[in-house]
Amino acid sequence: MDFLFHIQQGQLLLAKEDIASIIKALEHFKKANEMTEHKDISKPKILYHLAYGNLLLGNFELAYKIAHKAKRHINIAIKNCGITMNNMRKLFYEDDIDAMIKHIDKTHHQLVVLIDTKDDKFDDNEIDYGFINNPWSKKNKPRLIPEFSIDRLKEDVIIATFTGLSRTNDDLVYFDKLKGNVLFYVQGYFTSLTGDQNAVDRQFENRITNNEPIDYVDEERYILIDPLSLAEFLNEFRAQTNGKEPFLSYVNYFAEEAIKKFSSKKNKDLTISIHMQKAFHEIFNEKYLNVSNELRNEYVNIFGNTCKALAIRWIKLNI
């Protein structure tokens, strides 16, 4: 998943300042932190946000330790940065980090006075939620009620949902739980995968050109569609053949023999990505080179029915 997305999403969630949002924000910053190396110039910024999130939760000791670690990383970041500017330290959040350290020193001095601020032997990704009472409680949160019927979804929404199931880990495709739409999240903006794509593309380009505020991904409303495993796809394709040949034999052939082309990955990790779908079609054409149009049309129908069935199943299970 995109590093910048985790940073943007975490910052937007922190700004809401409710417990559930802060916890979600810290999860995003943890993921961003795991993506960076010790010498990465983004390290001070990520550590600052981790410290700030812990401060908001009341984890003052951990916030204090992470803030000092972030300050030490400023020198490392400056050393490894390819450019030199007069305000480098400010760009690496030094003023904010110093302000946080000063605030904790002032308000919780007795709690942090014995902390070794030079100690790096702690896990800055460890978050203690134990003292928070029911952080996920939704009793004061209005229930999100979908404005659409699953049984009346348009076909382009179903097809777009399968596009989401075909995504890679670097792509972000969401199902809008409120409106019943499928959205691609790219460069900080939502763009619909349904409707007039020319109009959608123009709107997306205009938003980037006009430097509009990025979209916040409300994780209660927008559900990230998980990549579909190849095994699950093949099982559904097998069911859709209704035992008819040569389609049943083909899916077994692909699962047992043709999959050797992708032996660099464990079979359980393979997904039905666009690349895998292309291979599925190409191998069918190679194996049945002289197939009739009737056989080819049946193959297309089985494949289409498989995609729709999997998309509808995902929607019913997750929405």
Secondary structure as GFF3:
##gff-version 3
##sequence-region A 1 319
A	DSSP	alpha_helix	3	16	.	.	.	ID=ss1
A	DSSP	alpha_helix	19	34	.	.	.	ID=ss2
A	DSSP	alpha_helix	43	57	.	.	.	ID=ss3
A	DSSP	alpha_helix	60	80	.	.	.	ID=ss4
A	DSSP	alpha_helix	88	91	.	.	.	ID=ss5
A	DSSP	alpha_helix	94	107	.	.	.	ID=ss6
A	DSSP	alpha_helix	109	112	.	.	.	ID=ss7
A	DSSP	three_ten_helix	150	152	.	.	.	ID=ss8
A	DSSP	alpha_helix	155	165	.	.	.	ID=ss9
A	DSSP	beta_strand	173	176	.	.	.	ID=ss10
A	DSSP	beta_strand	181	186	.	.	.	ID=ss11
A	DSSP	beta_strand	189	192	.	.	.	ID=ss12
A	DSSP	alpha_helix	197	209	.	.	.	ID=ss13
A	DSSP	beta_strand	222	224	.	.	.	ID=ss14
A	DSSP	alpha_helix	230	240	.	.	.	ID=ss15
A	DSSP	alpha_helix	247	256	.	.	.	ID=ss16
A	DSSP	three_ten_helix	258	262	.	.	.	ID=ss17
A	DSSP	three_ten_helix	267	269	.	.	.	ID=ss18
A	DSSP	alpha_helix	274	287	.	.	.	ID=ss19
A	DSSP	alpha_helix	293	318	.	.	.	ID=ss20
###
